[in-house]
Amino acid sequence: MATETEVAELLHQRGWLTAFTVADRVDAWAALVRDIERGYDEDIDEYVNDLYCRSWLHEAWLLLDDYIVQIWTPQIKALDDRYKAATVDDDGQALHQFLHQFHRLPGPDL
């Protein structure tokens, strides 16, 4: 397993915009969840872009050392639960066509 700095650099090398920190991506995920709970008013392009903060966390979790994962998992799980409560699960149908045409499709666990 790797340190946060190593993972940030690795993901940046794999194409992420910058070498994000876990705190930065958790903050972005929290902000998106708050926006959704209040009534998200951006278009689909912005929504998909905003969701990438959670995708980064998913990718990082597969690489990070257990200590960092243990520290941040409760907060991320709580945000995930709030996101699920504020959205409607449609098995990805609403975004499928858009994602299929313009974005890398996330795995079934996202």
NORVEN-V38140 format. One record per residue. N is the residue number from 1. RES is the residue in one small letter. SS is DSSP state (alpha for helix, beta for strand, coil for the rest). Layout:
BEGIN
N,RES,SS
N,RES,SS
END
This chain:
BEGIN
1,m,coil
2,a,beta
3,t,coil
4,e,alpha
5,t,alpha
6,e,alpha
7,v,alpha
8,a,alpha
9,e,alpha
10,l,alpha
11,l,alpha
12,h,alpha
13,q,alpha
14,r,coil
15,g,coil
16,w,coil
17,l,coil
18,t,coil
19,a,coil
20,f,coil
21,t,coil
22,v,alpha
23,a,alpha
24,d,alpha
25,r,alpha
26,v,alpha
27,d,alpha
28,a,alpha
29,w,alpha
30,a,alpha
31,a,alpha
32,l,alpha
33,v,alpha
34,r,alpha
35,d,alpha
36,i,alpha
37,e,alpha
38,r,alpha
39,g,coil
40,y,coil
41,d,coil
42,e,coil
43,d,coil
44,i,alpha
45,d,alpha
46,e,alpha
47,y,alpha
48,v,alpha
49,n,alpha
50,d,alpha
51,l,alpha
52,y,alpha
53,c,alpha
54,r,alpha
55,s,alpha
56,w,alpha
57,l,alpha
58,h,alpha
59,e,alpha
60,a,alpha
61,w,alpha
62,l,coil
63,l,coil
64,l,beta
65,d,coil
66,d,alpha
67,y,alpha
68,i,alpha
69,v,alpha
70,q,alpha
71,i,alpha
72,w,alpha
73,t,alpha
74,p,alpha
75,q,alpha
76,i,alpha
77,k,alpha
78,a,alpha
79,l,alpha
80,d,alpha
81,d,alpha
82,r,alpha
83,y,alpha
84,k,alpha
85,a,alpha
86,a,alpha
87,t,coil
88,v,coil
89,d,coil
90,d,coil
91,d,coil
92,g,coil
93,q,alpha
94,a,alpha
95,l,alpha
96,h,alpha
97,q,alpha
98,f,alpha
99,l,alpha
100,h,alpha
101,q,alpha
102,f,alpha
103,h,coil
104,r,coil
105,l,coil
106,p,coil
107,g,coil
108,p,coil
109,d,coil
110,l,coil
END
